[in-house]
Amino acid sequence: MFVNYVFNASAFKHGIAETDIRTAFLRPLFDGLLEGYDNKFLLTGFDTSGNVLEIMYNLIDEQTVHIFHAMRCRKALRMLRNQD
């Protein structure tokens, strides 16, 4: 998907490893622009263990993303996914 990943220190605040973040980008469930923002995106995807992560990022250019938040998917999002 993207070639270059720039990680802010805050991306690791919840103990998510860089490898898991990169894997989530390769195995996305959802990837979209957050309403009301010009350049703030939410991605949910599977990490290396099959857990769902939610990741927030900005685009730097067509090949580069700036990742500033990553955590295990919140219960509310897991419940929405199970309703389908």
C-alpha positions as CSV (number, residue, x, y, z in Angstrom):
1,M,0.0,0.0,0.0
2,F,2.5,2.7,1.2
3,V,6.2,2.5,0.8
4,N,7.4,4.8,3.6
5,Y,6.1,4.9,7.1
6,V,7.0,7.7,9.5
7,F,6.2,6.9,13.1
8,N,5.5,9.5,15.8
9,A,6.5,8.3,19.3
10,S,2.8,8.5,20.2
11,A,2.0,5.6,17.8
12,F,3.7,3.3,20.4
13,K,1.9,4.7,23.5
14,H,-0.4,1.7,23.7
15,G,2.4,-0.9,23.3
16,I,1.7,-1.8,19.6
17,A,4.9,-2.9,17.7
18,E,5.9,-1.3,14.4
19,T,5.7,-4.7,12.7
20,D,2.0,-5.0,13.8
21,I,1.2,-1.6,12.5
22,R,2.8,-2.3,9.1
23,T,0.9,-5.6,9.0
24,A,-2.4,-3.9,9.6
25,F,-1.8,-1.7,6.6
26,L,-1.3,-4.8,4.5
27,R,-4.4,-6.5,5.9
28,P,-7.0,-3.6,6.2
29,L,-10.6,-4.0,7.2
30,F,-11.4,-0.3,6.8
31,D,-9.4,2.7,5.6
32,G,-11.0,6.1,5.3
33,L,-10.8,9.8,5.9
34,L,-12.3,11.0,9.2
35,E,-15.3,13.2,8.7
36,G,-14.5,16.9,9.2
37,Y,-10.8,16.5,8.5
38,D,-8.7,17.1,5.3
39,N,-5.9,14.8,6.1
40,K,-6.6,12.5,9.1
41,F,-7.4,8.9,8.3
42,L,-8.5,5.9,10.3
43,L,-7.4,2.4,9.4
44,T,-8.5,-0.8,11.1
45,G,-6.6,-3.9,10.2
46,F,-5.2,-7.2,11.5
47,D,-1.9,-7.3,13.2
48,T,0.6,-10.3,13.1
49,S,-1.5,-12.2,15.6
50,G,-4.9,-11.6,14.0
51,N,-6.0,-8.9,16.5
52,V,-7.7,-5.9,15.0
53,L,-5.9,-2.6,15.4
54,E,-7.1,0.9,14.9
55,I,-4.5,3.3,13.5
56,M,-4.7,7.0,12.8
57,Y,-2.4,8.6,10.2
58,N,-1.8,11.6,7.9
59,L,-0.6,11.4,4.3
60,I,2.7,13.1,3.7
61,D,2.7,12.3,0.0
62,E,1.4,9.5,-2.3
63,Q,3.9,6.9,-0.9
64,T,4.4,8.1,2.7
65,V,2.2,8.1,5.8
66,H,2.8,9.7,9.2
67,I,1.4,7.3,11.9
68,F,0.6,9.0,15.1
69,H,-1.8,6.6,16.9
70,A,-2.2,2.9,17.2
71,M,-4.1,0.7,19.6
72,R,-6.1,-2.5,19.8
73,C,-9.6,-2.1,18.4
74,R,-12.1,-0.7,20.9
75,K,-14.9,-2.9,22.0
76,A,-17.5,-0.7,20.3
77,L,-15.9,-1.2,16.9
78,R,-15.6,-4.9,17.5
79,M,-19.3,-5.1,18.3
80,L,-20.2,-3.1,15.1
81,R,-18.2,-5.6,13.1
82,N,-20.0,-8.5,14.6
83,Q,-23.4,-7.1,13.7
84,D,-22.8,-7.7,9.9
